[in-house]
Amino acid sequence: MIRTVQTTPFEGQKPGTSGLRKKVRVFQQENYAENFIQSVFDAVQPPRGAVLVIGGDGRFHNRAVIQQAIRMAAANGYGRVLVGQGGILSTPAASHVIRKHQASGGLILSASHNPGGPDEDFGIKYNVANGGPAPEGVTEAIYARTQEIDRWLTVDGADIDLDKVGVVTVSGMVVEVIDPVTDYADLMESLFDFAAIRAAVSDGMTMCFDAMQAVTGPYAHEILERRLGFRVGTVHNGTPLEDFGGHHPDPNLVHAKVLYDLMMSPEAPVLGAASDGDGDRNLIIGKNRFVTPSDSLAMLAANAHLAPAYAGGLKGVARSMPTSAAADRVAEALGLPSFETPTGWKFFGNLLDAGMATICGEESAGTGSDHVREKDGLWAVLLWLNVLAVRRISVDDLAHEHWARFGRNYYARHDYEAIETDKANALMAELTAGLDALTGREFGPLKVAAADSFAYVDPVDGSVSRNQGIRVMFEGGSRIVFRLSGTGTEGATLRVYLERYEPVGGKLDAPVSDMLGDLIAAADAIAGIVRHTGRTAPDVVT
């Protein structure tokens, strides 16, 4: 029997680029998670009997919310729920399950690369029927509903056994607990030349994969160690933990320092890689060579034809605006269309669905293709392995070859985390107000060619997204981008993206910090970072 629970709205339940993220203690408030989930159901109005996918990254509070979401789905007319065993589904695997089973959508319980545990972060994201994140029209409808919600619906019933694969019913609704790994692993095997990778492994190709005690551990054990034949122990930190072992599951050079140090040592394997909390981001490091996410996108686009799924060529390449223009140069050389979108994977969805792009990427370590509608950490690692196995080349040699052909976009991202929101907003407001006066100004050897607030017109549906970040472009192709991130749970994160293009024949293997020094100084002079925030250095440099 359906039970109606009276409630009142909570402030601040506005989904960001990747859903609603708050501290666990916020989600543990009575009615808080239920209000948001009910708002999703009310906004999307699924047809009676629809299929819903539910899964998450295994972080603290996942299981409790999953149990409640199942009961609420039954009360809201869903006919079937597919849930990952143990509540586990990586974000790209969830996208694949939605698409494979023609679900109406899915709830992904994750705060991605943010820390987990009772005092840390939690999140809920809704993905639509194409497997991708809800577009802005849907998230705005969800937010509008959260502001007026007065009840949520549920049914009475005991928790189901999430650890046992099989089928049960909840108030007449079918609930199927599914193996979270097999479907995804089979998909990967259909995309890549596993035989070539296995042959390279037999010939001595080695790697180290850091799953960061997060969701990709089970997937990596199955694919890398069992199917591809890498030695047992190749996957480090492979057991998902509710608090990620007390670590921050963000695959960058700060939080994956152990992997980085290994790859810079004489004992380094051929490839080092990592993924994040929910499995949609990646880190790629070769022996003595860190590959930025921007360069990784470009290098994969240039070599994707070596994998069976992309042997016929790419339809196009897309990148988020803050991502370096390295991929654009590859697309131009290959005669492919390229697209510059706002940050947020949902903006790639229309391009992929329309067949206008095949490979997409973001500087925040997200890369993927049209096989799902999410960025996909293990997919990127497997494409790198496919390329290295077929070409029998090192990561460092491939990088040098690439830069010799296309030039190099020296690149770094500086993150200033947990800034007081008022101060961050004041910085951006002052910066925006002064844009028109920037053109023609000189900062050291740099001269501003143009400055704007990035707006995007979707080439598929014509929708417009404004205020997506501040761009300052300099003569010669260098630029600085300023943007406030929506992925944190406390204060604001200011991201400053620094990019210098060095053409073919130039300095292609100089220290990144040396090549970006003038841009770093210009960024503070233009935005007044120290003056507004009191910060003299970023918290994280990627």
C-alpha positions as CSV (number, residue, x, y, z in Angstrom):
1,M,0.0,0.0,0.0
2,I,1.3,3.5,-0.9
3,R,2.0,5.7,2.0
4,T,2.2,9.5,1.8
5,V,4.7,11.3,4.1
6,Q,4.1,15.0,4.6
7,T,7.2,17.2,4.3
8,T,8.4,20.7,3.7
9,P,11.1,22.0,1.3
10,F,14.8,22.3,2.1
11,E,16.8,25.2,0.7
12,G,19.6,24.6,-1.6
13,Q,18.6,21.3,-3.3
14,K,19.7,22.6,-6.7
15,P,21.5,20.0,-8.8
16,G,24.9,21.1,-10.1
17,T,26.8,19.8,-13.1
18,S,26.8,16.3,-11.5
19,G,23.7,16.2,-9.4
20,L,23.1,17.2,-5.8
21,R,26.1,17.0,-3.5
22,K,26.2,17.8,0.2
23,K,27.8,16.5,3.4
24,V,26.5,13.1,4.6
25,R,25.0,14.8,7.7
26,V,22.9,17.0,5.4
27,F,21.5,14.0,3.6
28,Q,20.8,12.2,6.9
29,Q,18.3,14.9,7.9
30,E,14.8,13.5,8.0
31,N,13.1,13.8,4.6
32,Y,16.2,15.4,2.9
33,A,17.1,12.6,0.5
34,E,13.4,11.6,0.1
35,N,12.5,15.1,-0.9
36,F,15.1,15.2,-3.6
37,I,14.3,11.7,-4.9
38,Q,10.5,12.5,-5.0
39,S,11.3,15.7,-6.8
40,V,13.1,13.7,-9.4
41,F,10.1,11.4,-9.9
42,D,7.7,14.3,-9.9
43,A,9.7,16.2,-12.5
44,V,10.4,13.3,-14.9
45,Q,6.9,11.7,-14.5
46,P,8.0,8.2,-15.6
47,P,5.3,6.1,-17.4
48,R,3.7,3.5,-15.2
49,G,5.7,0.3,-15.3
50,A,9.0,2.1,-16.3
51,V,12.4,0.6,-15.5
52,L,14.7,2.5,-13.1
53,V,18.4,1.8,-12.6
54,I,19.9,2.4,-9.1
55,G,23.6,2.2,-8.1
56,G,26.5,4.0,-6.6
57,D,30.1,4.1,-5.7
58,G,29.8,2.3,-2.4
59,R,30.4,5.4,-0.2
60,F,29.0,5.8,3.3
61,H,25.2,6.2,3.3
62,N,24.7,4.6,-0.1
63,R,22.9,1.5,1.1
64,A,20.4,3.3,3.3
65,V,19.4,5.7,0.5
66,I,19.2,2.8,-2.1
67,Q,16.8,0.9,0.2
68,Q,14.6,4.0,0.5
69,A,14.8,4.8,-3.2
70,I,13.6,1.3,-4.0
71,R,10.5,1.7,-1.8
72,M,9.8,5.1,-3.3
73,A,10.2,3.8,-6.8
74,A,7.5,1.2,-6.1
75,A,5.2,3.9,-4.7
76,N,5.7,6.1,-7.8
77,G,4.6,3.5,-10.3
78,Y,7.9,2.0,-11.5
79,G,7.5,-1.6,-12.7
80,R,11.1,-2.7,-12.4
81,V,14.3,-1.6,-10.6
82,L,17.8,-2.8,-11.6
83,V,20.3,-2.3,-8.7
84,G,23.9,-3.2,-8.6
85,Q,25.0,-5.9,-6.2
86,G,26.1,-4.4,-3.0
87,G,24.7,-1.1,-4.2
88,I,27.7,-0.9,-6.6
89,L,27.5,0.5,-10.1
90,S,30.3,2.7,-11.5
91,T,28.9,5.8,-13.3
92,P,29.8,4.6,-16.8
93,A,28.5,1.1,-16.0
94,A,25.2,2.6,-14.8
95,S,25.0,4.5,-18.1
96,H,25.5,1.2,-20.0
97,V,22.9,-0.6,-18.0
98,I,20.3,2.2,-18.6
99,R,21.0,2.0,-22.3
100,K,21.1,-1.8,-22.6
101,H,17.9,-2.4,-20.6
102,Q,16.1,0.6,-22.1
103,A,15.4,2.1,-18.7
104,S,13.6,5.4,-18.3
105,G,16.5,6.6,-16.3
106,G,18.7,6.0,-13.3
107,L,19.7,7.3,-9.8
108,I,23.5,7.3,-9.3
109,L,24.4,7.7,-5.7
110,S,27.9,9.3,-5.7
111,A,29.8,12.4,-4.9
112,S,32.3,11.3,-7.6
113,H,35.9,12.3,-6.6
114,N,35.0,13.8,-3.3
115,P,35.9,12.1,0.0
116,G,33.5,9.6,1.6
117,G,32.7,8.7,5.2
118,P,30.3,9.8,8.0
119,D,31.7,13.3,8.0
120,E,32.4,13.6,4.3
121,D,30.3,13.9,1.1
122,F,27.3,12.2,-0.5
123,G,25.4,12.9,-3.7
124,I,22.5,11.9,-5.9
125,K,22.5,12.3,-9.7
126,Y,19.7,11.5,-12.1
127,N,20.5,10.1,-15.6
128,V,18.0,10.1,-18.4
129,A,17.0,7.4,-20.8
130,N,20.0,7.9,-23.1
131,G,22.2,7.0,-20.2
132,G,23.6,10.5,-19.7
133,P,23.2,13.1,-17.0
134,A,19.9,15.0,-16.9
135,P,20.0,18.1,-19.2
136,E,19.5,21.5,-17.8
137,G,15.8,21.5,-18.5
138,V,15.3,18.5,-16.4
139,T,17.6,19.6,-13.5
140,E,15.8,23.0,-13.5
141,A,12.4,21.2,-13.2
142,I,13.8,19.0,-10.4
143,Y,15.0,22.1,-8.5
144,A,11.7,23.9,-9.0
145,R,9.9,20.9,-7.5
146,T,12.2,20.8,-4.5
147,Q,11.2,24.3,-3.7
148,E,7.5,23.5,-3.3
149,I,7.4,19.8,-2.4
150,D,4.9,18.9,0.3
151,R,4.9,15.1,0.3
152,W,6.8,12.1,-0.7
153,L,5.5,8.6,-1.5
154,T,6.7,5.2,-0.3
155,V,5.6,1.7,0.5
156,D,6.1,-0.3,3.7
157,G,8.5,-3.2,3.5
158,A,11.7,-4.6,4.8
159,D,15.1,-3.9,3.2
160,I,16.1,-6.2,0.4
161,D,19.4,-8.2,0.4
162,L,21.6,-6.0,-1.8
163,D,24.4,-8.6,-1.7
164,K,22.6,-11.4,-3.3
165,V,22.2,-11.5,-7.1
166,G,18.6,-12.4,-8.0
167,V,15.0,-11.2,-8.3
168,V,12.6,-10.1,-5.5
169,T,9.5,-8.0,-5.4
170,V,8.7,-4.9,-3.4
171,S,5.0,-4.1,-3.2
172,G,4.5,-5.7,-6.6
173,M,7.5,-4.1,-8.3
174,V,10.3,-6.3,-9.6
175,V,13.7,-5.6,-8.1
176,E,16.6,-7.3,-9.8
177,V,20.0,-7.3,-8.1
178,I,22.5,-7.6,-10.9
179,D,26.2,-8.3,-11.2
180,P,27.6,-4.8,-11.6
181,V,30.7,-5.9,-13.5
182,T,29.9,-8.4,-16.3
183,D,27.9,-6.3,-18.7
184,Y,30.4,-3.5,-18.6
185,A,33.4,-5.8,-19.0
186,D,31.7,-7.5,-22.0
187,L,31.2,-4.0,-23.5
188,M,34.9,-3.1,-23.1
189,E,35.9,-6.4,-24.7
190,S,33.7,-5.6,-27.7
191,L,35.4,-2.2,-28.2
192,F,39.1,-3.0,-27.8
193,D,41.6,-5.4,-29.2
194,F,42.0,-7.6,-26.1
195,A,44.0,-10.2,-28.1
196,A,46.6,-7.5,-28.9
197,I,46.8,-6.3,-25.3
198,R,47.1,-9.9,-24.0
199,A,49.9,-10.5,-26.5
200,A,51.7,-7.4,-25.3
201,V,51.3,-8.4,-21.7
202,S,52.8,-11.8,-22.6
203,D,55.7,-10.0,-24.1
204,G,56.3,-8.0,-20.9
205,M,54.0,-5.0,-21.0
206,T,53.3,-4.0,-17.4
207,M,51.1,-1.6,-15.6
208,C,49.9,-0.4,-12.2
209,F,46.2,0.6,-11.7
210,D,45.2,2.5,-8.5
211,A,41.5,2.0,-7.9
212,M,41.8,4.3,-4.8
213,Q,39.6,1.9,-2.7
214,A,36.7,3.1,-4.9
215,V,34.2,1.6,-7.3
216,T,36.5,0.6,-10.2
217,G,38.3,-2.0,-8.1
218,P,36.0,-4.9,-9.1
219,Y,35.9,-3.8,-12.7
220,A,39.7,-3.5,-12.9
221,H,40.3,-6.9,-11.3
222,E,38.0,-8.5,-13.8
223,I,39.2,-6.8,-16.9
224,L,42.9,-6.1,-16.3
225,E,43.9,-9.2,-14.3
226,R,41.5,-11.8,-15.4
227,R,40.6,-11.0,-19.0
228,L,43.8,-9.3,-20.1
229,G,46.3,-11.3,-18.1
230,F,48.1,-8.7,-16.1
231,R,49.6,-10.2,-13.0
232,V,47.6,-10.4,-9.8
233,G,48.5,-7.3,-7.8
234,T,48.4,-5.0,-10.8
235,V,45.3,-3.5,-9.3
236,H,46.1,-1.6,-6.1
237,N,43.5,-0.5,-3.6
238,G,41.0,-2.6,-5.4
239,T,38.4,-3.1,-2.6
240,P,35.7,-0.4,-2.5
241,L,35.4,1.1,1.0
242,E,32.8,3.4,2.4
243,D,35.4,6.0,3.3
244,F,37.8,5.1,0.5
245,G,40.3,4.1,3.2
246,G,40.4,7.7,4.5
247,H,41.8,8.9,1.2
248,H,40.6,11.4,-1.3
249,P,39.5,9.4,-4.4
250,D,40.6,12.0,-6.9
251,P,43.1,10.8,-9.5
252,N,45.4,13.8,-9.6
253,L,49.0,14.3,-8.8
254,V,48.3,15.2,-5.2
255,H,46.0,12.4,-4.2
256,A,47.6,9.7,-6.4
257,K,51.2,10.7,-5.3
258,V,52.2,7.1,-4.5
259,L,51.4,6.1,-8.1
260,Y,53.2,9.2,-9.5
261,D,56.3,8.5,-7.4
262,L,56.3,4.9,-8.7
263,M,56.1,6.1,-12.3
264,M,59.0,8.5,-11.9
265,S,61.2,5.7,-10.4
266,P,63.4,3.2,-12.0
267,E,60.9,0.5,-11.1
268,A,58.1,2.1,-13.1
269,P,55.9,-0.2,-15.3
270,V,55.0,0.8,-18.8
271,L,51.7,2.5,-17.8
272,G,50.4,3.9,-14.5
273,A,46.7,4.7,-14.3
274,A,44.0,5.5,-11.7
275,S,40.3,6.2,-11.5
276,D,38.1,8.1,-9.1
277,G,35.3,7.4,-6.6
278,D,32.6,6.6,-9.1
279,G,34.8,5.4,-12.0
280,D,34.3,8.2,-14.5
281,R,37.7,9.9,-14.3
282,N,41.2,8.8,-15.2
283,L,44.8,9.5,-14.6
284,I,47.4,8.5,-17.2
285,I,51.2,8.4,-16.4
286,G,53.9,6.7,-18.4
287,K,57.4,6.0,-17.2
288,N,58.8,9.4,-16.4
289,R,55.9,11.1,-18.3
290,F,52.7,12.5,-16.8
291,V,50.0,13.0,-19.5
292,T,47.6,15.8,-18.8
293,P,43.9,15.0,-19.4
294,S,43.9,17.5,-22.2
295,D,46.8,15.9,-23.9
296,S,45.4,12.5,-23.3
297,L,42.2,13.4,-25.1
298,A,44.2,14.7,-28.1
299,M,46.5,11.7,-28.2
300,L,43.7,9.2,-27.9
301,A,41.8,11.0,-30.7
302,A,44.9,10.8,-32.9
303,N,45.3,7.1,-32.3
304,A,41.7,5.8,-31.7
305,H,41.6,4.1,-35.1
306,L,43.9,1.4,-33.7
307,A,41.0,0.1,-31.6
308,P,38.4,-2.0,-33.4
309,A,35.4,0.1,-32.3
310,Y,37.0,3.2,-33.9
311,A,38.8,1.6,-36.9
312,G,36.4,3.4,-39.3
313,G,37.4,6.8,-38.0
314,L,35.8,9.4,-35.7
315,K,32.7,11.5,-36.5
316,G,34.0,14.4,-34.5
317,V,35.9,15.4,-31.3
318,A,34.4,17.5,-28.5
319,R,36.0,19.1,-25.4
320,S,34.8,21.3,-22.6
321,M,35.8,25.0,-22.8
322,P,38.5,24.9,-20.1
323,T,40.2,21.9,-21.7
324,S,43.2,22.8,-23.8
325,A,42.8,23.2,-27.6
326,A,45.2,20.3,-28.2
327,A,42.3,18.1,-29.4
328,D,41.2,20.8,-31.8
329,R,44.5,20.6,-33.6
330,V,44.1,16.8,-34.0
331,A,40.6,17.3,-35.3
332,E,41.8,19.9,-37.8
333,A,44.6,17.7,-39.1
334,L,42.2,14.7,-39.5
335,G,39.5,16.8,-41.2
336,L,37.0,16.3,-38.3
337,P,34.6,18.7,-36.7
338,S,35.5,19.8,-33.2
339,F,33.2,21.3,-30.6
340,E,33.8,23.4,-27.5
341,T,31.1,23.0,-24.9
342,P,30.5,24.1,-21.3
343,T,31.8,22.0,-18.4
344,G,29.5,19.1,-17.7
345,W,29.2,15.8,-19.5
346,K,25.5,16.4,-20.2
347,F,26.6,18.9,-22.9
348,F,28.2,16.2,-24.9
349,G,25.1,14.0,-24.9
350,N,23.3,15.9,-27.7
351,L,26.5,15.7,-29.9
352,L,26.8,11.9,-29.3
353,D,23.2,11.2,-29.8
354,A,23.2,13.2,-33.0
355,G,26.2,11.3,-34.3
356,M,28.3,14.5,-34.5
357,A,31.1,13.4,-32.2
358,T,32.7,10.1,-31.2
359,I,35.2,11.0,-28.5
360,C,34.8,13.7,-25.8
361,G,36.9,14.9,-23.0
362,E,37.3,17.3,-20.1
363,E,40.5,18.7,-18.5
364,S,39.1,17.4,-15.1
365,A,40.3,13.9,-16.1
366,G,37.1,12.8,-17.8
367,T,37.3,11.1,-21.3
368,G,34.8,8.9,-23.1
369,S,33.1,8.0,-26.3
370,D,29.8,7.2,-27.8
371,H,29.7,3.8,-26.2
372,V,27.9,5.3,-23.2
373,R,26.8,8.8,-22.2
374,E,29.2,9.4,-19.4
375,K,32.9,9.9,-19.1
376,D,34.6,6.6,-18.5
377,G,37.9,6.1,-16.6
378,L,38.6,2.5,-17.4
379,W,37.6,3.0,-21.1
380,A,40.3,5.6,-21.3
381,V,42.9,3.3,-19.7
382,L,41.9,0.5,-22.0
383,L,42.2,2.7,-25.1
384,W,45.7,3.7,-24.0
385,L,46.6,0.0,-23.5
386,N,45.2,-0.8,-27.0
387,V,47.3,2.0,-28.6
388,L,50.5,1.1,-26.7
389,A,50.0,-2.6,-27.5
390,V,49.5,-2.2,-31.2
391,R,52.2,0.5,-31.7
392,R,54.7,-1.1,-29.3
393,I,55.7,2.3,-28.1
394,S,56.2,3.9,-24.7
395,V,54.0,6.7,-23.4
396,D,56.9,9.1,-23.4
397,D,57.8,8.3,-27.0
398,L,54.2,8.6,-28.1
399,A,53.9,12.0,-26.4
400,H,57.1,13.3,-28.1
401,E,55.8,12.0,-31.5
402,H,52.5,13.7,-31.0
403,W,54.0,17.1,-30.1
404,A,56.4,17.0,-33.0
405,R,53.4,16.6,-35.3
406,F,50.8,19.0,-33.7
407,G,52.8,21.3,-31.4
408,R,52.3,21.3,-27.6
409,N,49.6,23.0,-25.5
410,Y,51.4,23.5,-22.1
411,Y,48.7,23.3,-19.6
412,A,47.9,23.4,-15.8
413,R,44.9,23.9,-13.6
414,H,45.2,25.7,-10.3
415,D,42.4,25.0,-7.8
416,Y,41.7,27.3,-4.8
417,E,39.4,25.2,-2.7
418,A,36.8,26.1,0.0
419,I,37.0,29.8,-0.6
420,E,34.3,31.8,1.2
421,T,31.5,32.0,-1.3
422,D,31.0,35.7,-1.0
423,K,34.7,36.3,-1.7
424,A,34.7,34.0,-4.7
425,N,31.6,35.6,-6.1
426,A,33.1,39.1,-5.7
427,L,36.2,38.0,-7.6
428,M,34.1,36.7,-10.5
429,A,31.8,39.8,-10.5
430,E,34.7,42.2,-10.6
431,L,36.4,40.2,-13.3
432,T,33.3,40.1,-15.4
433,A,32.7,43.8,-15.1
434,G,36.2,44.5,-16.3
435,L,36.2,42.3,-19.4
436,D,35.7,45.0,-22.0
437,A,38.7,46.9,-20.7
438,L,41.1,43.9,-20.9
439,T,41.5,43.8,-24.7
440,G,44.8,45.3,-25.7
441,R,46.3,45.3,-22.2
442,E,49.7,43.9,-21.6
443,F,50.8,41.7,-18.7
444,G,54.5,41.2,-19.0
445,P,55.2,39.7,-22.4
446,L,51.5,38.8,-22.9
447,K,49.0,41.0,-24.8
448,V,45.3,40.3,-24.4
449,A,43.7,39.6,-27.8
450,A,40.1,39.1,-26.5
451,A,38.2,38.4,-23.3
452,D,34.7,37.2,-22.8
453,S,32.2,35.2,-20.7
454,F,31.8,32.0,-22.5
455,A,28.3,31.2,-23.9
456,Y,27.4,28.0,-25.8
457,V,24.7,27.5,-28.4
458,D,24.0,23.8,-28.7
459,P,24.3,22.9,-32.4
460,V,21.7,20.2,-32.1
461,D,18.8,21.8,-30.2
462,G,19.7,25.5,-30.3
463,S,19.6,25.8,-26.5
464,V,21.9,28.5,-25.0
465,S,24.0,28.2,-21.9
466,R,25.5,31.5,-20.7
467,N,28.1,32.5,-18.0
468,Q,30.1,29.3,-18.4
469,G,33.5,30.8,-17.4
470,I,35.7,33.8,-18.1
471,R,38.1,33.5,-21.0
472,V,41.2,35.7,-21.5
473,M,42.9,35.0,-24.8
474,F,46.3,36.3,-25.6
475,E,48.1,36.9,-28.9
476,G,49.9,33.7,-30.0
477,G,47.3,31.3,-28.8
478,S,47.8,31.3,-25.0
479,R,44.9,31.9,-22.6
480,I,43.6,31.9,-19.1
481,V,40.2,30.6,-18.0
482,F,38.5,31.5,-14.7
483,R,35.6,29.4,-13.4
484,L,33.8,28.6,-10.2
485,S,33.3,24.9,-9.8
486,G,30.0,23.3,-8.8
487,T,31.4,19.9,-7.6
488,G,32.4,20.9,-4.0
489,T,30.2,20.7,-0.9
490,E,31.6,23.6,1.1
491,G,32.4,27.1,0.0
492,A,33.5,27.7,-3.6
493,T,36.4,26.4,-5.6
494,L,38.0,28.8,-8.0
495,R,39.6,27.0,-10.9
496,V,42.2,28.8,-13.0
497,Y,43.2,27.2,-16.2
498,L,46.5,28.2,-17.8
499,E,47.4,27.3,-21.4
500,R,50.4,28.2,-23.6
501,Y,50.7,26.9,-27.1
502,E,54.1,26.1,-28.4
503,P,54.2,25.4,-32.2
504,V,56.0,22.6,-34.0
505,G,59.7,23.2,-33.8
506,G,59.5,25.2,-30.6
507,K,60.3,24.2,-27.0
508,L,58.3,21.0,-26.7
509,D,59.8,19.4,-23.6
510,A,60.5,22.2,-21.2
511,P,59.3,22.2,-17.6
512,V,55.6,23.1,-17.5
513,S,56.0,25.6,-14.6
514,D,58.7,27.4,-16.6
515,M,56.5,27.7,-19.7
516,L,53.5,28.9,-17.7
517,G,55.2,31.4,-15.4
518,D,54.1,34.5,-17.3
519,L,50.5,33.2,-17.3
520,I,50.5,32.5,-13.6
521,A,51.6,36.1,-12.9
522,A,49.0,37.5,-15.3
523,A,46.2,35.5,-13.7
524,D,46.7,37.2,-10.4
525,A,47.1,40.6,-11.9
526,I,43.9,40.2,-13.9
527,A,41.7,38.6,-11.3
528,G,43.2,39.8,-8.0
529,I,43.3,36.3,-6.6
530,V,45.5,37.2,-3.6
531,R,43.6,40.4,-2.9
532,H,40.1,38.7,-3.0
533,T,40.9,35.4,-1.3
534,G,44.1,35.9,0.7
535,R,45.5,32.8,-1.0
536,T,49.0,33.1,-2.2
537,A,49.1,29.6,-3.8
538,P,46.6,27.1,-5.1
539,D,45.6,24.0,-3.0
540,V,45.9,21.7,-6.0
541,V,47.9,21.9,-9.2
542,T,46.9,19.5,-12.0
